[in-house]
Amino acid sequence: MRSRVLSLFLMATAAFALLTSNAMAAEPYTGETINLRLASPSPTGTNMVRGYEKFVEIVDAKSGGKVKVKLFANAVLGSDRSTLEATQTGTMDMASCSSPNMASFARQYMVFDLPFVTSPQYQKNLYAALDSGELGKRLETVASGIGLKPIMYSEYGYRKYVSAKKPLNSIGDLKGLKVRTTDSPIEVAVAKALGMSPAPVAWGEVYTALQQGTVDAEGNNYEHLVNAKHIEVLKYAMDSNHNYSMHLLMMNKKKFDGLPAAVQSLLMESAREALDWQRSISIEHEAKAEKAMLDAGITIHKLTDEQRTELVKATKVVWDEFKNELDPELLQLVLDTQK
């Protein structure tokens, strides 16, 4: 009898807990249809755009079609800098901006531009810190200060130097090249440290700049080069992996804060699911892109351990140059992920 009473008590407790959790769960959104616009400078087919396509799909499914996100890729609405400026002012809802170009909006983001500040072997640690650690919280505060709300820290990948002009078989081969960079002061400084002439050029103008000889090199991940058809004018590459980049999907903060709580939760849940999926496909995408480059006749030089060490040493001067301009606590949060 006692055991039966205990069993009934446990069942009642479980039922109460279930009812309580259901009551606390966010209500599904049933209000007016909400339409949002998302701008990305990245080419269709890249891991970033596929991730945003997945985000659009999940939002639509979770909201039952009540929240619709329209994606504009291929820089059709402008460069990441111009579309993020539009997001700040509220004329655009969401925009994807590369982490180097984020330095134009808040210099704290330059921490990610430091050469070799992160390594592929510790990528999962970096993800965890961005998604649920102090690093992500710190960056949320930075974004809030410039009127933005982080939605996704999309995987972009590690940049490699590529050339339309001469082979890249050694660090010395980089000297004298006119290299396209973003607006990041650190990326510009890295190019100078390696003897190159940096030329900040908007992403949508790089193909023409390579064709016309305005620049004859750039630093990018292979997938972007393939999907943007830069491989039509490039001839050489080296796997420098000198800089890790993300594409940060940002939303106008006032717009986000003005949305119903259910929609805010829906957007963030959808972004997390899409981000996990996007990161999972990125390694495969980069491997396929490398093969496409080889198939296009591009010569890819694999750095030896000695050459990579030489590259790290040659760019260490940039750390010294910018150490007083970087947020030391933010830098330490990034370094803490690399162990």
Secondary structure by P-SEA (a helix, b strand, c coil): caaaaaaaaaaaaaaaaaaaaaaaccccccccbbbbbbbbccccccaaaaaaaaaaaaaaaaacccbbbbbbcccccccaaaaaaaaaaccccbbbbccccccccccccccccccccccccaaaaaaaaacccaaaaaaaaaaaaabbbbcccccccbbbbbbccccccccccccccbbbbcccaaaaaaaaaabbbbbbccccaaaaaaaacccccccccaaaaaaaccccccccccccccbbbbbbbcccaaaaaaccaaaaaaaaaaaaaaaaaaaaaaaaaaaaaaaaaaaabbbbbbbcaaaaaaaaaaacccccccccccaaaaaaaaaaacc
